[in-house]
């Protein structure tokens, strides 16, 4: 995460002006589902702070029924992310939030001129293009992507958001609206109407 101070640093500016810069975006709501599953449900890299530090803090503040004994629920996560006052917890969680903050906050696309921005949904086409544009396609190749893994899954999005109140979804959308708009993702009217 680059701050406005970072963007004034001569060493950072030199790198930004001379390096090949790219990033890959994903439908914002699918990205949040993936972050939730990866960090709070499966956590294959065994990062205990998500389960032992971050999840309890979110549950204490955003769980409606505190008598539930089960771990962090997607609904709690959505309430946290959609809360206009989320910044205090974000600061407490530190760099661990990079998996769910907006791309606008994380990658500063309005302040940095990127050479390429790829989409998760078209990664099969975008990855070779990015490697070629970077001039390294003769050195490395992107691994084969299993069929269907990058396709947008509306059914999965509907399942995860079922049972979550419209107000919470609208607040979440308001926070991530810049990511939807800036990177060409359709507004999820099927969740908001």
Order of alpha helices (4+ residues) and beta strands (2+ residues): alpha-beta-alpha-alpha-alpha-alpha-alpha-beta-alpha-alpha-alpha-alpha
